[in-house]
Amino acid sequence: MSLEVIGAGLGRTGTLSLKFALEHLGIGSCYHMVELYANGRRNLPLWLEAINGEPQWNEIFNGYQATTDYPACRFYKTLMNHYNKAKVILTIRDADSWFDSVSETIFASRRDSNIFGESGKAFSDFIRQPFGDKIDDRAFMTDYFNTWNQTVIDTVAPERLLVLSPGDGWEPLCRFLNKPVPDVPYPSVHARAQRKENEDIRPAVDEVELEQRMKNHLARLRSGLAAQSGESKK
């Protein structure tokens, strides 16, 4: 199998909601940072090979038909060439709200990255590398965010690209992918709102516990979205 959809949007731009939307539309399993950590002992070495210029894309995405979020978004140009029939989706949002979000979540601290030892640290360093010591600088970060989005728009052929904003819902996505519009609400997953409720977001003790917590987290999200869909049909 090969990827049909490549997410070029940075983390905290609705990438997790998009993951579940693509899966609901029948595209297939969608890779996301949470998936990486749910099988971190297998996945991290593969991503470090990619970071070091020796990617095994078909092995990384074995069993997946789409990808969103970090770390794959950092490789969207390479992935576009490797999977040359895949479509590209750029998820965007207001730059200041993005900075507020990443500052409270994925860039708040290294939390669990060191659980995987040197591999986890090297991976975390790669994700943060573009920001250096300015990761807390609003002006720098928002400029980086806007520049990233514009570069994607300038790079990807218009017929191959969908720019998706929060609140756009199903219609533009389904039109882009030639899929019927579902009769359920577009997935809405807000990690910050759930952070205090989900015990599997707290720092884990070891690799096994972190992987299990991420798997539990995904299962709980899927269950919640299924319940929402059921309520909407009543």
ZASEVO-204705 format. One record per residue: y, z, x of N, C-alpha, C in turn; residue in three letters; chain. Coordinates in Angstrom, 2 decimals, always signed. Example, Ala and Ser with C-alpha at 12.3 -4.5 7.8 and 13.67 -1.06 7.14 Angstrom:
# ZASEVO-204705
> -5.69|+7.80|+13.19|-4.50|+7.80|+12.30|-3.30|+7.80|+13.20|ALA|A
> -2.25|+7.08|+12.85|-1.06|+7.14|+13.67|+0.03|+7.87|+12.90|SER|A
***
This chain:
# ZASEVO-204705
> -1.20|+0.00|+0.84|+0.00|+0.00|+0.00|+1.25|+0.00|+0.87|MET|A
> +2.36|-0.47|+0.31|+3.62|-0.45|+1.03|+4.70|+0.12|+0.12|SER|A
> +5.80|+0.54|+0.71|+6.89|+1.10|-0.07|+7.54|+0.03|-0.94|LEU|A
> +7.81|+0.40|-2.19|+8.53|-0.48|-3.10|+10.00|-0.08|-3.21|GLU|A
> +10.28|+1.19|-2.94|+11.65|+1.70|-3.05|+11.96|+2.56|-1.83|VAL|A
> +13.11|+2.31|-1.22|+13.59|+3.09|-0.08|+14.89|+3.78|-0.48|ILE|A
> +14.91|+5.10|-0.42|+16.13|+5.84|-0.72|+16.98|+5.98|+0.52|GLY|A
> +18.22|+5.47|+0.46|+19.13|+5.55|+1.61|+20.16|+6.65|+1.46|ALA|A
> +20.14|+7.35|+0.34|+21.10|+8.43|+0.11|+20.77|+9.67|+0.90|GLY|A
> +21.79|+10.35|+1.39|+21.59|+11.59|+2.13|+21.08|+12.69|+1.21|LEU|A
> +20.53|+13.74|+1.81|+20.05|+14.87|+1.03|+21.14|+15.50|+0.20|GLY|A
> +20.77|+16.07|-0.94|+21.68|+16.73|-1.87|+22.58|+15.72|-2.60|ARG|A
> +22.02|+14.55|-2.91|+22.73|+13.55|-3.71|+21.91|+13.15|-4.93|THR|A
> +21.06|+14.06|-5.40|+20.19|+13.74|-6.52|+18.89|+13.10|-6.09|GLY|A
> +18.51|+13.31|-4.83|+17.30|+12.67|-4.31|+16.02|+13.23|-4.93|THR|A
> +16.00|+14.52|-5.23|+14.80|+15.09|-5.83|+14.66|+14.64|-7.28|LEU|A
> +15.77|+14.57|-7.99|+15.73|+14.03|-9.36|+15.26|+12.59|-9.35|SER|A
> +15.75|+11.81|-8.36|+15.33|+10.41|-8.26|+13.83|+10.32|-7.96|LEU|A
> +13.33|+11.20|-7.12|+11.90|+11.21|-6.83|+11.08|+11.30|-8.12|LYS|A
> +11.44|+12.26|-8.96|+10.69|+12.44|-10.20|+10.93|+11.30|-11.18|PHE|A
> +12.12|+10.72|-11.15|+12.41|+9.57|-12.02|+11.54|+8.38|-11.64|ALA|A
> +11.45|+8.09|-10.35|+10.62|+6.97|-9.89|+9.15|+7.20|-10.24|LEU|A
> +8.70|+8.42|-10.07|+7.30|+8.70|-10.41|+7.07|+8.56|-11.90|GLU|A
> +8.04|+8.98|-12.71|+7.90|+8.85|-14.16|+7.84|+7.39|-14.58|HIS|A
> +8.57|+6.53|-13.88|+8.58|+5.10|-14.21|+7.32|+4.39|-13.77|LEU|A
> +6.46|+5.09|-13.06|+5.20|+4.48|-12.64|+5.27|+3.74|-11.32|GLY|A
> +6.33|+3.96|-10.56|+6.42|+3.33|-9.25|+5.30|+3.84|-8.34|ILE|A
> +4.96|+5.10|-8.51|+3.94|+5.73|-7.67|+4.51|+6.98|-7.04|GLY|A
> +3.76|+7.59|-6.15|+4.20|+8.82|-5.51|+5.42|+8.54|-4.63|SER|A
> +6.37|+9.46|-4.66|+7.62|+9.30|-3.92|+7.74|+10.40|-2.87|CYS|A
> +7.94|+9.99|-1.64|+8.07|+10.92|-0.52|+9.45|+11.56|-0.54|TYR|A
> +9.50|+12.84|-0.17|+10.75|+13.61|-0.16|+10.57|+14.71|+0.87|HIS|A
> +11.64|+15.30|+1.31|+11.55|+16.38|+2.30|+10.58|+17.48|+1.86|MET|A
> +10.55|+17.77|+0.58|+9.63|+18.81|+0.09|+8.19|+18.40|+0.35|VAL|A
> +7.91|+17.11|+0.18|+6.56|+16.61|+0.46|+6.21|+16.79|+1.93|GLU|A
> +7.20|+16.57|+2.79|+6.97|+16.73|+4.22|+6.51|+18.14|+4.53|LEU|A
> +7.23|+19.13|+4.02|+6.90|+20.51|+4.33|+5.66|+20.99|+3.59|TYR|A
> +5.31|+20.33|+2.48|+4.10|+20.71|+1.76|+2.84|+20.39|+2.58|ALA|A
> +2.98|+19.49|+3.54|+1.89|+19.19|+4.48|+2.47|+19.08|+5.89|ASN|A
> +3.21|+20.11|+6.27|+3.97|+20.06|+7.50|+3.16|+19.91|+8.76|GLY|A
> +1.99|+20.52|+8.81|+1.20|+20.45|+10.04|+0.73|+19.03|+10.31|ARG|A
> +0.51|+18.26|+9.25|+0.16|+16.84|+9.43|+1.41|+16.00|+9.64|ARG|A
> +2.46|+16.26|+8.86|+3.59|+15.34|+8.80|+4.58|+15.47|+9.95|ASN|A
> +4.83|+16.68|+10.40|+5.84|+16.84|+11.43|+5.52|+16.07|+12.72|LEU|A
> +4.30|+16.11|+13.24|+4.02|+15.31|+14.44|+4.26|+13.82|+14.24|PRO|A
> +3.96|+13.31|+13.05|+4.19|+11.89|+12.77|+5.68|+11.57|+12.78|LEU|A
> +6.49|+12.47|+12.21|+7.92|+12.22|+12.18|+8.54|+12.35|+13.57|TRP|A
> +8.00|+13.23|+14.38|+8.51|+13.35|+15.75|+8.21|+12.07|+16.54|LEU|A
> +7.07|+11.45|+16.26|+6.77|+10.16|+16.90|+7.80|+9.12|+16.46|GLU|A
> +8.15|+9.12|+15.18|+9.15|+8.17|+14.68|+10.51|+8.44|+15.32|ALA|A
> +10.87|+9.70|+15.42|+12.14|+10.07|+16.03|+12.20|+9.62|+17.49|ILE|A
> +11.05|+9.65|+18.14|+10.97|+9.26|+19.54|+10.70|+7.77|+19.74|ASN|A
> +10.82|+7.01|+18.67|+10.72|+5.56|+18.79|+9.34|+4.97|+18.67|GLY|A
> +8.35|+5.76|+18.23|+6.99|+5.27|+18.07|+6.49|+5.57|+16.65|GLU|A
> +7.12|+4.97|+15.65|+6.77|+5.30|+14.26|+5.44|+4.69|+13.83|PRO|A
> +4.74|+5.43|+13.01|+3.54|+4.92|+12.33|+3.85|+4.96|+10.83|GLN|A
> +4.66|+4.02|+10.39|+5.16|+4.09|+9.01|+4.05|+4.07|+7.98|TRP|A
> +3.06|+3.23|+8.18|+2.00|+3.15|+7.18|+1.20|+4.44|+7.11|ASN|A
> +1.10|+5.14|+8.22|+0.42|+6.44|+8.22|+1.30|+7.50|+7.57|GLU|A
> +2.58|+7.51|+7.90|+3.51|+8.49|+7.30|+3.52|+8.36|+5.79|ILE|A
> +3.59|+7.11|+5.30|+3.74|+6.87|+3.86|+2.42|+6.51|+3.19|PHE|A
> +1.32|+6.86|+3.82|+0.02|+6.62|+3.22|-0.08|+7.34|+1.87|ASN|A
> -0.32|+6.58|+0.80|-0.41|+7.17|-0.54|+0.90|+7.22|-1.28|GLY|A
> +1.98|+6.74|-0.67|+3.30|+6.76|-1.30|+3.81|+5.33|-1.50|TYR|A
> +4.56|+5.15|-2.58|+5.14|+3.85|-2.88|+6.67|+3.88|-2.86|GLN|A
> +7.22|+5.05|-2.63|+8.68|+5.18|-2.59|+9.04|+6.37|-1.70|ALA|A
> +10.30|+6.42|-1.29|+10.77|+7.55|-0.50|+12.24|+7.81|-0.81|THR|A
> +12.63|+9.07|-0.81|+14.03|+9.47|-0.96|+14.29|+10.64|-0.02|THR|A
> +15.57|+10.93|+0.21|+15.96|+12.14|+0.93|+15.67|+12.01|+2.43|ASP|A
> +16.02|+13.11|+3.15|+15.64|+13.23|+4.54|+14.11|+13.36|+4.62|TYR|A
> +13.52|+12.96|+5.74|+14.13|+12.31|+6.90|+14.19|+10.80|+6.79|PRO|A
> +13.51|+10.23|+5.77|+13.39|+8.76|+5.71|+14.73|+8.06|+5.57|ALA|A
> +15.70|+8.70|+4.89|+16.99|+8.04|+4.71|+17.64|+7.70|+6.05|CYS|A
> +17.38|+8.51|+7.08|+17.95|+8.24|+8.40|+17.38|+6.95|+9.01|ARG|A
> +16.26|+6.48|+8.48|+15.58|+5.29|+9.02|+15.65|+4.11|+8.05|PHE|A
> +16.58|+4.13|+7.11|+16.53|+3.12|+6.05|+16.60|+1.69|+6.60|TYR|A
> +17.36|+1.45|+7.66|+17.46|+0.09|+8.21|+16.12|-0.37|+8.77|LYS|A
> +15.46|+0.51|+9.52|+14.15|+0.17|+10.07|+13.13|-0.03|+8.96|THR|A
> +13.17|+0.83|+7.96|+12.22|+0.72|+6.86|+12.44|-0.54|+6.05|LEU|A
> +13.70|-0.96|+5.90|+14.00|-2.20|+5.19|+13.34|-3.39|+5.87|MET|A
> +13.29|-3.39|+7.18|+12.66|-4.48|+7.91|+11.14|-4.40|+7.86|ASN|A
> +10.65|-3.17|+7.94|+9.19|-2.99|+7.92|+8.62|-3.30|+6.54|HIS|A
> +9.30|-2.84|+5.50|+8.89|-3.11|+4.12|+9.93|-4.06|+3.52|TYR|A
> +9.81|-5.33|+3.88|+10.91|-6.25|+3.60|+11.04|-6.68|+2.15|ASN|A
> +10.12|-6.25|+1.29|+10.25|-6.54|-0.13|+10.72|-5.32|-0.92|LYS|A
> +10.87|-4.19|-0.24|+11.28|-2.97|-0.92|+12.75|-3.04|-1.32|ALA|A
> +13.05|-2.42|-2.45|+14.43|-2.30|-2.90|+15.01|-0.99|-2.36|LYS|A
> +16.34|-0.94|-2.30|+17.02|+0.21|-1.70|+17.91|+0.87|-2.74|VAL|A
> +17.83|+2.19|-2.81|+18.68|+2.95|-3.74|+19.53|+3.93|-2.93|ILE|A
> +20.82|+3.83|-3.13|+21.77|+4.74|-2.49|+22.28|+5.72|-3.53|LEU|A
> +21.87|+6.97|-3.42|+22.37|+8.01|-4.31|+23.65|+8.58|-3.71|THR|A
> +24.68|+8.72|-4.54|+25.97|+9.19|-4.07|+26.50|+10.28|-4.99|ILE|A
> +27.54|+10.96|-4.53|+28.24|+11.96|-5.34|+29.61|+12.18|-4.70|ARG|A
> +30.42|+13.01|-5.30|+31.71|+13.36|-4.71|+31.48|+14.01|-3.34|ASP|A
> +32.26|+13.61|-2.35|+32.03|+14.07|-0.98|+32.24|+15.58|-0.84|ALA|A
> +33.25|+16.13|-1.48|+33.49|+17.56|-1.36|+32.39|+18.37|-2.03|ASP|A
> +31.90|+17.91|-3.17|+30.82|+18.64|-3.83|+29.54|+18.53|-3.01|SER|A
> +29.35|+17.39|-2.32|+28.20|+17.26|-1.42|+28.30|+18.28|-0.29|TRP|A
> +29.47|+18.41|+0.30|+29.64|+19.38|+1.39|+29.36|+20.80|+0.90|PHE|A
> +29.87|+21.15|-0.27|+29.61|+22.48|-0.82|+28.11|+22.70|-1.00|ASP|A
> +27.42|+21.67|-1.48|+26.00|+21.78|-1.75|+25.18|+21.95|-0.47|SER|A
> +25.40|+21.08|+0.52|+24.60|+21.18|+1.75|+24.92|+22.46|+2.51|VAL|A
> +26.15|+22.94|+2.39|+26.53|+24.17|+3.09|+25.81|+25.38|+2.54|SER|A
> +25.41|+25.31|+1.26|+24.71|+26.43|+0.64|+23.20|+26.26|+0.65|GLU|A
> +22.73|+25.08|+1.03|+21.29|+24.82|+0.95|+20.74|+24.33|+2.29|THR|A
> +20.61|+23.03|+2.46|+19.84|+22.51|+3.59|+20.48|+22.74|+4.95|ILE|A
> +21.81|+22.93|+4.98|+22.47|+23.20|+6.25|+23.00|+24.62|+6.35|PHE|A
> +22.55|+25.48|+5.45|+23.02|+26.86|+5.46|+22.48|+27.63|+6.66|ALA|A
> +21.22|+27.40|+6.97|+20.59|+28.04|+8.13|+19.32|+27.29|+8.42|SER|A
> +18.65|+27.63|+9.52|+17.42|+26.94|+9.87|+16.22|+27.52|+9.13|ARG|A
> +16.38|+28.64|+8.52|+15.36|+29.29|+7.73|+13.94|+29.07|+8.22|ARG|A
> +13.22|+28.11|+7.63|+11.79|+27.95|+7.90|+11.46|+27.01|+9.04|ASP|A
> +12.45|+26.35|+9.64|+12.15|+25.29|+10.60|+11.36|+25.79|+11.80|SER|A
> +11.62|+27.02|+12.24|+10.96|+27.52|+13.44|+9.53|+27.98|+13.17|ASN|A
> +9.12|+28.03|+11.91|+7.75|+28.40|+11.60|+6.78|+27.41|+12.24|ILE|A
> +7.20|+26.14|+12.33|+6.36|+25.12|+12.93|+6.59|+25.00|+14.43|PHE|A
> +7.17|+26.04|+15.03|+7.33|+26.09|+16.47|+8.29|+25.04|+17.00|GLY|A
> +7.98|+24.51|+18.18|+8.85|+23.53|+18.81|+8.98|+22.26|+17.99|GLU|A
> +7.91|+21.89|+17.28|+7.98|+20.70|+16.42|+9.01|+20.89|+15.32|SER|A
> +8.99|+22.06|+14.69|+9.95|+22.35|+13.62|+11.37|+22.37|+14.13|GLY|A
> +11.58|+22.94|+15.30|+12.92|+23.00|+15.88|+13.42|+21.60|+16.23|LYS|A
> +12.55|+20.78|+16.84|+12.94|+19.43|+17.21|+13.30|+18.60|+15.98|ALA|A
> +12.54|+18.78|+14.92|+12.82|+18.05|+13.68|+14.16|+18.49|+13.08|PHE|A
> +14.38|+19.81|+13.04|+15.63|+20.33|+12.52|+16.82|+19.84|+13.34|SER|A
> +16.64|+19.80|+14.65|+17.71|+19.30|+15.53|+18.03|+17.84|+15.22|ASP|A
> +17.01|+17.04|+14.94|+17.22|+15.63|+14.61|+18.03|+15.48|+13.33|PHE|A
> +17.69|+16.25|+12.30|+18.40|+16.16|+11.03|+19.87|+16.53|+11.20|ILE|A
> +20.15|+17.52|+12.04|+21.51|+18.00|+12.23|+22.27|+17.27|+13.33|ARG|A
> +21.60|+16.45|+14.10|+22.19|+15.82|+15.28|+23.50|+15.08|+15.01|GLN|A
> +23.64|+14.34|+13.89|+24.90|+13.60|+13.69|+26.13|+14.49|+13.56|PRO|A
> +25.92|+15.76|+13.25|+27.04|+16.64|+12.94|+27.47|+17.51|+14.12|PHE|A
> +26.56|+17.72|+15.07|+26.89|+18.54|+16.22|+27.40|+19.91|+15.82|GLY|A
> +28.51|+20.33|+16.44|+29.07|+21.65|+16.13|+30.08|+21.58|+14.99|ASP|A
> +30.13|+20.45|+14.28|+31.07|+20.29|+13.17|+30.41|+20.35|+11.81|LYS|A
> +29.21|+20.92|+11.78|+28.46|+20.96|+10.53|+29.15|+21.81|+9.46|ILE|A
> +30.06|+22.70|+9.88|+30.81|+23.53|+8.94|+32.23|+23.03|+8.73|ASP|A
> +32.55|+21.88|+9.29|+33.90|+21.31|+9.21|+33.96|+20.36|+8.02|ASP|A
> +34.65|+20.77|+6.96|+34.68|+19.99|+5.72|+35.21|+18.58|+5.95|ARG|A
> +36.31|+18.46|+6.69|+36.91|+17.14|+6.89|+35.95|+16.21|+7.62|ALA|A
> +35.32|+16.71|+8.68|+34.38|+15.88|+9.44|+33.19|+15.49|+8.57|PHE|A
> +32.63|+16.46|+7.86|+31.42|+16.20|+7.08|+31.66|+15.25|+5.93|MET|A
> +32.77|+15.40|+5.23|+33.04|+14.51|+4.11|+33.33|+13.09|+4.61|THR|A
> +33.97|+12.98|+5.76|+34.19|+11.66|+6.33|+32.86|+11.02|+6.74|ASP|A
> +31.98|+11.81|+7.35|+30.66|+11.30|+7.71|+29.93|+10.81|+6.46|TYR|A
> +29.98|+11.59|+5.40|+29.30|+11.25|+4.15|+29.83|+9.94|+3.59|PHE|A
> +31.13|+9.80|+3.51|+31.72|+8.58|+2.96|+31.42|+7.37|+3.84|ASN|A
> +31.46|+7.57|+5.15|+31.16|+6.48|+6.08|+29.71|+6.04|+5.97|THR|A
> +28.81|+7.02|+5.86|+27.39|+6.70|+5.69|+27.19|+5.82|+4.46|TRP|A
> +27.75|+6.23|+3.33|+27.56|+5.49|+2.09|+28.11|+4.07|+2.20|ASN|A
> +29.29|+3.93|+2.79|+29.89|+2.61|+2.92|+29.08|+1.72|+3.85|GLN|A
> +28.51|+2.32|+4.89|+27.68|+1.54|+5.82|+26.45|+1.01|+5.11|THR|A
> +25.83|+1.82|+4.27|+24.68|+1.35|+3.50|+25.09|+0.17|+2.62|VAL|A
> +26.20|+0.31|+1.93|+26.68|-0.75|+1.03|+26.96|-2.03|+1.81|ILE|A
> +27.51|-1.88|+3.00|+27.83|-3.05|+3.82|+26.59|-3.67|+4.46|ASP|A
> +25.53|-2.90|+4.61|+24.34|-3.35|+5.32|+23.32|-4.03|+4.42|THR|A
> +23.12|-3.47|+3.23|+22.05|-3.94|+2.35|+22.58|-5.06|+1.45|VAL|A
> +21.80|-6.11|+1.34|+22.20|-7.22|+0.46|+22.39|-6.71|-0.97|ALA|A
> +23.45|-7.15|-1.65|+23.76|-6.62|-2.99|+22.60|-6.71|-3.98|PRO|A
> +21.83|-7.79|-3.91|+20.73|-7.96|-4.85|+19.57|-7.01|-4.56|GLU|A
> +19.61|-6.41|-3.39|+18.53|-5.49|-3.00|+18.93|-4.04|-3.16|ARG|A
> +20.18|-3.77|-3.51|+20.73|-2.41|-3.49|+21.18|-1.95|-4.86|LEU|A
> +20.86|-0.70|-5.17|+21.42|-0.01|-6.33|+22.15|+1.22|-5.83|LEU|A
> +23.42|+1.36|-6.22|+24.19|+2.57|-5.95|+24.13|+3.42|-7.21|VAL|A
> +23.56|+4.62|-7.08|+23.29|+5.47|-8.23|+24.07|+6.76|-8.13|LEU|A
> +24.88|+7.02|-9.15|+25.71|+8.22|-9.19|+25.13|+9.24|-10.16|SER|A
> +25.47|+10.53|-9.98|+25.03|+11.53|-10.94|+25.53|+11.18|-12.34|PRO|A
> +24.66|+11.32|-13.29|+25.04|+11.04|-14.67|+24.81|+9.61|-15.10|GLY|A
> +24.39|+8.73|-14.19|+24.14|+7.34|-14.56|+22.95|+7.20|-15.50|ASP|A
> +22.00|+8.12|-15.38|+20.85|+8.08|-16.27|+19.86|+6.97|-15.94|GLY|A
> +19.02|+6.67|-16.93|+17.93|+5.73|-16.73|+18.36|+4.28|-16.63|TRP|A
> +19.40|+3.89|-17.40|+19.65|+2.46|-17.61|+19.81|+1.64|-16.33|GLU|A
> +20.72|+2.03|-15.42|+20.86|+1.19|-14.21|+19.61|+1.18|-13.35|PRO|A
> +18.91|+2.30|-13.28|+17.69|+2.38|-12.49|+16.61|+1.48|-13.07|LEU|A
> +16.43|+1.55|-14.38|+15.39|+0.74|-15.02|+15.73|-0.74|-14.96|CYS|A
> +16.98|-1.07|-15.11|+17.39|-2.47|-15.01|+17.11|-3.00|-13.60|ARG|A
> +17.40|-2.18|-12.60|+17.21|-2.56|-11.20|+15.74|-2.78|-10.88|PHE|A
> +14.88|-1.95|-11.47|+13.45|-1.98|-11.16|+12.63|-2.75|-12.21|LEU|A
> +13.32|-3.31|-13.21|+12.66|-4.06|-14.28|+11.62|-3.20|-15.01|ASN|A
> +12.06|-2.00|-15.37|+11.21|-1.07|-16.09|+11.84|-0.73|-17.44|LYS|A
> +11.03|-0.46|-18.46|+11.59|-0.03|-19.75|+12.22|+1.35|-19.63|PRO|A
> +13.24|+1.58|-20.43|+13.94|+2.87|-20.40|+13.10|+3.92|-21.14|VAL|A
> +12.73|+5.00|-20.49|+11.92|+6.04|-21.15|+12.71|+6.72|-22.28|PRO|A
> +11.96|+7.31|-23.20|+12.59|+8.02|-24.31|+12.66|+9.52|-24.04|ASP|A
> +12.79|+9.87|-22.78|+12.95|+11.26|-22.36|+14.18|+11.34|-21.47|VAL|A
> +14.77|+12.53|-21.31|+15.96|+12.65|-20.46|+15.64|+12.31|-19.02|PRO|A
> +16.65|+11.77|-18.32|+16.52|+11.54|-16.89|+16.31|+12.89|-16.21|TYR|A
> +15.38|+12.98|-15.24|+15.13|+14.27|-14.58|+16.41|+14.86|-13.99|PRO|A
> +16.53|+16.15|-14.14|+17.68|+16.86|-13.59|+17.17|+18.10|-12.88|SER|A
> +17.17|+18.04|-11.55|+16.64|+19.12|-10.73|+17.77|+19.66|-9.87|VAL|A
> +18.10|+20.93|-10.06|+19.20|+21.55|-9.32|+18.64|+22.69|-8.48|HIS|A
> +18.42|+22.41|-7.20|+17.78|+23.39|-6.32|+18.61|+24.65|-6.17|ALA|A
> +19.94|+24.52|-6.13|+20.77|+25.71|-5.93|+20.62|+26.68|-7.09|ARG|A
> +20.55|+26.15|-8.31|+20.43|+27.02|-9.48|+19.09|+27.72|-9.52|ALA|A
> +18.06|+27.09|-8.94|+16.72|+27.67|-8.98|+16.43|+28.56|-7.80|GLN|A
> +17.28|+28.51|-6.78|+16.97|+29.18|-5.53|+16.69|+30.66|-5.70|ARG|A
> +17.44|+31.35|-6.54|+17.27|+32.78|-6.70|+16.02|+33.11|-7.49|LYS|A
> +15.50|+32.13|-8.25|+14.35|+32.39|-9.10|+13.03|+32.07|-8.41|GLU|A
> +13.05|+31.15|-7.47|+11.80|+30.65|-6.89|+11.42|+31.41|-5.63|ASN|A
> +10.36|+32.16|-5.69|+9.95|+32.95|-4.54|+9.52|+32.06|-3.38|GLU|A
> +9.10|+30.81|-3.66|+8.64|+29.96|-2.58|+9.78|+29.33|-1.79|ASP|A
> +11.05|+29.66|-2.12|+12.18|+29.18|-1.33|+12.53|+30.19|-0.23|ILE|A
> +12.10|+31.45|-0.39|+12.38|+32.45|+0.64|+11.65|+32.10|+1.93|ARG|A
> +12.16|+32.56|+3.08|+11.50|+32.27|+4.35|+10.03|+32.66|+4.31|PRO|A
> +9.18|+31.75|+4.74|+7.75|+32.00|+4.74|+7.33|+32.70|+6.03|ALA|A
> +6.12|+33.24|+6.01|+5.61|+33.99|+7.16|+5.02|+33.06|+8.21|VAL|A
> +4.30|+32.03|+7.76|+3.66|+31.12|+8.70|+3.55|+29.74|+8.07|ASP|A
> +2.95|+28.79|+8.81|+2.85|+27.40|+8.38|+2.09|+27.27|+7.07|GLU|A
> +0.96|+27.97|+6.98|+0.11|+27.87|+5.79|+0.86|+28.35|+4.55|VAL|A
> +1.57|+29.48|+4.69|+2.30|+30.02|+3.55|+3.44|+29.09|+3.14|GLU|A
> +4.15|+28.53|+4.11|+5.24|+27.61|+3.78|+4.71|+26.38|+3.06|LEU|A
> +3.63|+25.81|+3.54|+3.06|+24.64|+2.88|+2.66|+24.96|+1.45|GLU|A
> +2.04|+26.10|+1.24|+1.62|+26.47|-0.11|+2.81|+26.70|-1.02|GLN|A
> +3.85|+27.32|-0.49|+5.04|+27.55|-1.31|+5.69|+26.24|-1.72|ARG|A
> +5.72|+25.27|-0.82|+6.30|+23.97|-1.17|+5.45|+23.26|-2.23|MET|A
> +4.14|+23.37|-2.11|+3.25|+22.78|-3.11|+3.46|+23.46|-4.47|LYS|A
> +3.59|+24.78|-4.45|+3.84|+25.51|-5.69|+5.19|+25.11|-6.29|ASN|A
> +6.17|+24.94|-5.41|+7.50|+24.54|-5.85|+7.47|+23.20|-6.56|HIS|A
> +6.78|+22.23|-5.98|+6.66|+20.91|-6.60|+5.93|+21.00|-7.93|LEU|A
> +4.86|+21.77|-7.97|+4.10|+21.91|-9.21|+4.95|+22.54|-10.31|ALA|A
> +5.75|+23.53|-9.95|+6.60|+24.19|-10.94|+7.69|+23.24|-11.45|ARG|A
> +8.25|+22.44|-10.55|+9.26|+21.47|-10.96|+8.66|+20.45|-11.92|LEU|A
> +7.49|+19.95|-11.58|+6.84|+18.97|-12.46|+6.53|+19.56|-13.83|ARG|A
> +6.08|+20.80|-13.84|+5.78|+21.47|-15.10|+7.04|+21.64|-15.94|SER|A
> +8.13|+22.04|-15.28|+9.39|+22.21|-16.00|+9.92|+20.92|-16.58|GLY|A
> +9.82|+19.83|-15.81|+10.28|+18.53|-16.31|+9.40|+18.04|-17.45|LEU|A
> +8.10|+18.31|-17.37|+7.20|+17.92|-18.46|+7.54|+18.67|-19.74|ALA|A
> +7.87|+19.97|-19.59|+8.26|+20.76|-20.75|+9.56|+20.24|-21.36|ALA|A
> +10.52|+19.86|-20.51|+11.77|+19.30|-21.00|+11.55|+18.02|-21.76|GLN|A
> +10.66|+17.17|-21.23|+10.35|+15.92|-21.89|+9.72|+16.16|-23.25|SER|A
> +8.81|+17.15|-23.30|+8.18|+17.48|-24.57|+9.15|+17.98|-25.60|GLY|A
> +10.11|+18.80|-25.18|+11.13|+19.32|-26.09|+12.01|+18.19|-26.62|GLU|A
> +12.31|+17.21|-25.79|+13.20|+16.13|-26.21|+12.58|+15.24|-27.27|SER|A
> +11.24|+15.26|-27.34|+10.55|+14.39|-28.30|+10.33|+15.05|-29.65|LYS|A
> +10.65|+16.35|-29.74|+10.44|+17.06|-31.00|+11.51|+16.69|-32.02|LYS|A
***
